[in-house]
Amino acid sequence: MAAQVPLVQLSREIPGIGLDFVGSDDRHGTVLAVEHLLGLGHRRIAFLGESPLISTGRNRYRGYCETLAKHGLPLDPSIVYSAYGTRENGLKGVQKVLDAANPPTAAVCFNDLTAFGAMLGLRHRGLEAGADFSIIGCDDVQEASQWYPALTTIKNFQDEMGRKTAEMLIRRIAHPSAPPQRVLLTPELVVRGTTAPPNAGR
């Protein structure tokens, strides 16, 4: 950068600006989520929290779209809810997609906060995650394992991401003219209680 300030992008990436980056392979994470739901028998899978303004949003949604296409499933805008990843938007989003003419039986959420809101939104309709409807979050925050039922989610190794960012920043300070580096961590699916075959509770 012109100001000669050492910088490393963490999690969110602005491509083409010549800065180091450390993040998770967010597209792959969503692929894992959708493949898990397809393996359970779901064919109507919503996406809650579509947000094209940030790289994580674009990449996670791309993984969703690509996986549906790979399996010959249509992309249905009526079960995609575009909004920032908050509990409130998760609650609103799941209720909106449940009102679709052909409602989904599962949802992949932009993050765990959206998933927590979606679980509450289901309860407003007398439904329960993992029994009547499957939910997958992303991030694997500490709260994810403490909810009831515990949240199935994508673990993107945020602690490791932080450590690698610090290491890269130290290298950048020591070698300011070195070529920019890009590190992508491989996420993992953590299966807990919010995913099951369609109508598992009936």
C-alpha positions in Angstrom: 0.0 0.0 0.0 1.1 3.6 -0.7 1.2 4.4 3.1 3.6 1.5 3.7 1.4 0.2 6.6 1.6 -3.6 6.9 -1.8 -5.1 6.6 -3.3 -8.6 6.4 -6.9 -9.3 5.4 -8.7 -11.6 7.8 -11.7 -13.7 6.7 -13.1 -11.0 4.4 -11.2 -10.4 1.2 -11.1 -7.5 -1.2 -9.4 -9.1 -4.3 -6.9 -7.4 -6.5 -5.5 -4.9 -4.0 -2.2 -6.7 -3.4 -2.7 -7.5 0.3 -2.0 -10.7 2.2 -5.1 -12.7 3.1 -6.0 -15.5 5.6 -9.4 -17.0 5.6 -11.6 -20.1 5.3 -12.6 -21.8 2.0 -16.1 -20.5 2.4 -17.4 -21.9 -0.9 -16.2 -25.4 0.1 -17.9 -25.1 3.5 -21.3 -24.5 2.0 -20.7 -27.4 -0.4 -20.2 -29.6 2.6 -23.4 -28.3 4.2 -25.6 -28.8 1.1 -24.1 -32.2 0.4 -24.9 -33.3 3.9 -28.5 -32.3 3.6 -28.8 -33.9 0.2 -27.4 -37.1 1.7 -30.1 -37.0 4.3 -32.7 -36.9 1.6 -33.5 -33.2 1.4 -34.2 -31.7 -2.0 -35.8 -28.3 -1.1 -32.9 -26.5 0.7 -33.2 -22.8 1.5 -30.3 -20.3 1.9 -30.7 -17.8 4.7 -28.5 -14.7 4.8 -27.4 -14.3 1.1 -25.2 -11.2 1.1 -23.2 -10.2 -2.0 -21.5 -7.2 -0.3 -18.9 -9.3 1.5 -16.6 -12.0 0.2 -17.8 -14.6 2.7 -21.3 -14.0 1.6 -20.5 -14.3 -2.1 -18.4 -17.4 -1.6 -20.9 -19.2 0.7 -23.8 -18.5 -1.6 -21.7 -19.6 -4.6 -21.1 -23.0 -3.0 -24.8 -23.3 -2.4 -25.7 -22.5 -6.0 -22.9 -24.8 -7.5 -23.9 -27.8 -5.4 -27.6 -27.5 -6.3 -26.6 -27.3 -10.0 -24.2 -30.3 -9.7 -27.2 -32.4 -8.5 -29.6 -31.0 -11.1 -31.7 -29.1 -8.6 -33.1 -25.7 -9.6 -32.2 -22.5 -7.8 -35.5 -21.1 -6.4 -35.3 -17.4 -5.4 -38.4 -17.9 -3.3 -36.4 -19.9 -0.7 -33.4 -17.6 -0.7 -33.5 -14.9 1.9 -31.1 -11.9 1.3 -30.1 -10.1 4.5 -27.2 -9.6 6.9 -26.4 -12.6 9.2 -28.2 -11.7 12.4 -30.6 -13.6 14.7 -33.5 -11.3 13.7 -32.9 -12.0 10.0 -32.6 -15.7 10.6 -36.0 -15.6 12.3 -37.6 -13.5 9.5 -35.9 -15.5 6.8 -37.0 -19.0 7.9 -40.6 -17.8 8.2 -40.5 -16.2 4.8 -39.2 -19.4 3.1 -41.8 -21.5 5.0 -44.5 -19.4 3.3 -43.2 -20.3 -0.2 -45.6 -22.1 -2.4 -43.3 -25.1 -2.3 -41.5 -24.7 1.1 -38.1 -26.2 1.9 -37.4 -28.9 4.4 -33.9 -27.6 5.3 -31.8 -24.4 5.3 -28.2 -23.5 5.1 -27.5 -20.3 7.0 -24.8 -17.7 6.3 -23.6 -18.0 9.9 -24.5 -19.5 13.3 -26.3 -16.3 14.4 -28.6 -16.6 11.5 -29.2 -20.3 12.3 -30.0 -19.5 16.0 -32.6 -17.0 14.7 -34.0 -19.6 12.3 -34.4 -22.1 15.1 -36.4 -19.6 17.0 -38.4 -18.8 13.9 -39.3 -22.5 13.6 -40.6 -22.6 17.2 -42.9 -19.6 16.3 -44.4 -22.0 13.8 -44.6 -25.0 16.2 -41.6 -26.7 14.5 -38.3 -28.0 15.9 -34.9 -28.0 14.2 -33.7 -31.5 13.7 -37.2 -33.0 13.8 -39.4 -31.0 11.5 -36.8 -29.0 9.6 -33.0 -29.2 9.3 -30.7 -26.2 9.9 -27.0 -25.8 9.3 -25.0 -22.8 10.5 -21.4 -21.7 9.8 -18.5 -20.6 12.1 -19.0 -23.1 15.0 -19.1 -20.5 17.7 -19.1 -21.7 21.3 -22.8 -21.3 21.6 -23.5 -23.7 18.8 -22.8 -26.8 20.9 -24.8 -25.3 23.8 -28.1 -24.8 22.1 -30.9 -27.3 22.2 -30.8 -29.1 19.9 -27.1 -28.5 19.4 -26.4 -26.8 16.0 -24.9 -28.6 13.0 -22.5 -26.2 11.5 -19.4 -25.6 9.5 -16.2 -25.2 11.6 -13.9 -22.7 9.9 -11.1 -22.8 12.5 -11.2 -19.2 13.6 -8.5 -19.6 16.2 -6.1 -21.0 13.6 -7.1 -18.3 11.3 -6.1 -15.7 13.9 -2.8 -17.4 14.6 -1.9 -17.5 10.9 -2.9 -13.9 10.4 -0.6 -12.8 13.2 2.3 -14.9 11.8 1.7 -13.4 8.3 1.7 -9.9 9.7 5.0 -10.5 11.5 6.5 -11.7 8.2 5.0 -8.7 6.4 6.6 -6.3 8.9 10.0 -8.1 8.5 9.7 -8.3 4.7 7.6 -5.4 3.5 8.4 -6.0 -0.2 7.7 -9.7 -0.3 4.9 -10.9 -2.8 1.5 -11.1 -1.2 0.4 -14.5 0.2 -3.1 -16.0 0.3 -3.9 -18.8 2.9 -7.2 -20.7 2.8 -8.1 -23.0 5.6 -10.2 -26.1 4.8 -13.4 -26.1 6.8 -15.1 -29.1 8.3 -18.7 -30.1 8.9 -19.7 -30.7 12.5 -22.8 -32.8 12.7 -25.0 -32.2 15.8 -28.7 -32.3 16.5 -30.3 -29.9 14.0 -30.0 -32.1 10.9 -32.0 -35.2 10.1 -33.9 -36.8 7.2 -37.0 -34.9 6.1 -39.9 -35.3 8.6 -37.7 -37.2 11.0 -40.0 -36.2 13.9 -43.2 -37.5 12.2 
